[in-house]
Amino acid sequence: MGAPDISRPSQGGRLRLTRRGRVVLVGLFLILAAGLAVALAPSSRASDPPGPAPTAVVLPGDTLWSVAERHRPSRQPFRVIAEIRRLNGLDDYTIHAGQRLKLPREE
């Protein structure tokens, strides 16, 4: 009696996973996906200081760009505009004279 030949796969080179192996692979995939989601998630706004947000009243002829430049001149206007839109729930870039806008806090 010779030793069994273990050098050849039993089914034409296909790798078969047991049920436990599949559970382990799915678990590893879910852990990897969760880690990736946490790493790519935007940072929380929980660090905003308490208290009322600073505001500005829109003047006739104002645009979001002019409001951003007038009230936060040291910051990039595109970022200030995005933050003004987020704080005020604006879907577009339209603002009206007399409208009161919440402004991002000074950094």
Backbone hydrogen bonds, N-H to C=O, Kabsch-Sander energy under -0.5 kcal/mol:
donor,donor_aa,acceptor,acceptor_aa,energy
6,I,4,P,-0.8
12,G,9,P,-0.5
14,R,11,Q,-1.3
16,R,14,R,-0.5
22,R,18,T,-2.2
23,V,19,R,-2.3
24,V,20,R,-2.3
25,L,21,G,-2.3
26,V,22,R,-2.5
27,G,23,V,-2.5
28,L,24,V,-2.5
29,F,25,L,-2.3
30,L,26,V,-2.4
31,I,27,G,-2.2
32,L,28,L,-2.4
33,A,29,F,-2.6
34,A,30,L,-2.4
35,G,31,I,-2.4
36,L,32,L,-2.2
37,A,33,A,-2.3
38,V,34,A,-2.2
39,A,35,G,-2.2
40,L,36,L,-1.9
41,A,37,A,-1.0
48,D,45,R,-1.8
56,A,101,L,-2.1
58,V,99,Q,-3.1
62,D,59,L,-2.3
67,V,63,T,-2.3
68,A,64,L,-2.6
69,E,65,W,-2.6
70,R,66,S,-2.2
71,H,67,V,-2.4
72,R,68,A,-2.2
75,R,72,R,-1.6
79,R,76,Q,-0.5
80,V,76,Q,-2.1
81,I,77,P,-2.9
82,A,78,F,-2.1
83,E,79,R,-2.2
84,I,80,V,-2.8
85,R,81,I,-2.6
86,R,82,A,-2.1
87,L,83,E,-2.9
88,N,84,I,-1.9
89,G,85,R,-0.8
89,G,86,R,-0.7
90,L,85,R,-2.2
98,G,58,V,-3.3
99,Q,96,H,-2.2
101,L,56,A,-3.3
101,L,99,Q,-0.6
103,L,54,P,-3.8
